[in-house]
Amino acid sequence: MFVSIQDALKEVENVEQKLKQLNQLKQGLAEYFCEDESKFKLEDLLGIFQTFCNHLDKAKEVWYIHVNKCIYILMQKITTYTFQTMAGKKVPHVWKLHQLSRH
């Protein structure tokens, strides 16, 4: 495929324009985060956000595990209560939620 010099120059101008916009955004971010513009690196900022997102994902996993464990324990208690009630045994009618986390 043949590319003319004029087309290539337009592409170079387009890339230069986008680099200028990226530089302006970088300066704005440095100013927003009160950082020295000459030392501010987008890679570092993106790395911090990536670490934050990874930690957030891990916290969600831990939370889901805890919730599922509580649901499992509650279902066991409901099942036990149901069978004991059907057998005519006297069982407590109220469970405290804080007791779920003890198992």
Secondary structure in CASP SS format (residue, H / E / C, confidence):
PFRMAT SS
TARGET T0000
AUTHOR 0000-0000-0000
METHOD secondary structure of the structure
MODEL  1
M C 1.00
F C 1.00
V C 1.00
S C 1.00
I H 1.00
Q H 1.00
D H 1.00
A H 1.00
L H 1.00
K H 1.00
E H 1.00
V H 1.00
E H 1.00
N H 1.00
V H 1.00
E H 1.00
Q H 1.00
K H 1.00
L H 1.00
K H 1.00
Q H 1.00
L H 1.00
N H 1.00
Q H 1.00
L H 1.00
K H 1.00
Q H 1.00
G H 1.00
L H 1.00
A H 1.00
E H 1.00
Y H 1.00
F C 1.00
C C 1.00
E C 1.00
D C 1.00
E C 1.00
S C 1.00
K C 1.00
F C 1.00
K C 1.00
L H 1.00
E H 1.00
D H 1.00
L H 1.00
L H 1.00
G H 1.00
I H 1.00
F H 1.00
Q H 1.00
T H 1.00
F H 1.00
C H 1.00
N H 1.00
H H 1.00
L H 1.00
D H 1.00
K H 1.00
A H 1.00
K H 1.00
E H 1.00
V H 1.00
W H 1.00
Y H 1.00
I H 1.00
H H 1.00
V H 1.00
N H 1.00
K H 1.00
C H 1.00
I H 1.00
Y H 1.00
I H 1.00
L H 1.00
M H 1.00
Q H 1.00
K H 1.00
I H 1.00
T H 1.00
T H 1.00
Y H 1.00
T H 1.00
F H 1.00
Q H 1.00
T H 1.00
M H 1.00
A C 1.00
G C 1.00
K C 1.00
K C 1.00
V C 1.00
P C 1.00
H C 1.00
V C 1.00
W C 1.00
K C 1.00
L H 1.00
H H 1.00
Q H 1.00
L H 1.00
S H 1.00
R H 1.00
H C 1.00
END
